[in-house]
Amino acid sequence: MVLENKILSKEIQQYLYDNGKTLGTAESCTGGRIAEAIIASPGASNYFKGGIISYTNEIKERLLSVDHQVLEEKTAVCEEVAIQMVKGACETLGVDYAISVTGIAGPGGGTAAIPVGTIWIGYGSKEDVRTYLLTGDEGRDVNLAVATNKALKLFLMYLKELNIEEVSAEN
């Protein structure tokens, strides 16, 4: 998956660099793995502004403007938090796009309602955030590797979709 992540990162770089757009990350359970994959491509500093590792709710609230009430009522592992993390990263980091991840990688921390392996991925812009839910526990290392890889794939598909829409609008 490491090689695949490098290839995905290079493709993401091409889309962002060619269009003069910027990217940031807001990571909880992945702890910076997405940012690490992105900066593996030389020249990432041309479009990647940075990332926030928001491992605790306090940081999610303070740096990413995640709503305290949502965290209290639904926990940090929910779609709304993934969405708010993308929007907060776009705002705080001053970027066009962001990728967020929040979940329970394991081996502990899961509940009957939110089992280990439940990971929400958010990606997009302040105005257009998409989400994806990963489920299934393959062990901490695999859960984190899968979440990182899936986040990169989803964001690349999003960029390709945007590029197609822009090309269609020009014709």
Protein Blocks (a to p, Z undefined) as FASTA:
>chain_A
ZZmmmmmmmmmmmmmmmnopacddddfklnommmmmmmmpghklmmpnbdcddfbfklmm
mmnopafklmmmnojbdfklmmmmmmmmmmmnopabdcdddddebjnhiafklgghiacd
deddfklccddddedjebjklmmmmmmmmmmmmmmmmmmmmmmmmmmmmZZ
